[in-house]
């Protein structure tokens, strides 16, 4: 299927591993040029080597997207290299599992929103003027099922992801007349390195196996996932690529749930 993404310029935040890495590779398979950014040089370099072999132009930028100056640096280098960005994927994010409300300081709340919400707000603000000039653009914000169906824990993360979904809808109304389509994607539990590391630590602490921790998590924390398994990063990436493509030219302001049937509401 022709998706119309060849030679499009794509900026993906938090792209050195997990869902972001899968998104970068998926766009590269479509012939798009890629800007990748993350804090860790080693993982970024590994991904750059993979993408370089796919006959596209790759720009890696080391950056901490909780910092305003680093966001500006990424945007500046991306626009300097490519003159304009066609597609922005605000993917960077993260959470500490099982964190209870009483144990979350105000500083923790600020840190969580800086990473999961304000990184998207700030990067979008830097990139959207070039899309307005082109009268064409695609922005995909990676939210979470936790933004729709929140857990009793991680209220800071849940609130930040709910804000991303609301932000997406608001901007879709503001920029639709520029042919800038803005959507969010809400994954359920996804089998990323971050999740694997977290489950491994818990398995070591409880002197059990990672498979047992995963089974317990799916049984007690995510019992509503109808498919009874976590998503793979590539399953999220394929939806993101579709939303950026010419095949999704009348979809904007929508939150696509890629959750294996986890959300109970219609």
Helices and strands as residue ranges (DSSP letters): E 9-13, H 18-29, E 33-38, H 41-52, E 58-62, H 68-82, E 87-90, G 101-103, H 106-113, I 114-118, H 119-134, E 137-142, G 145-147, H 155-175, G 176-178, E 180-187, H 193-206, H 210-220, H 233-244, G 246-248, E 255-258
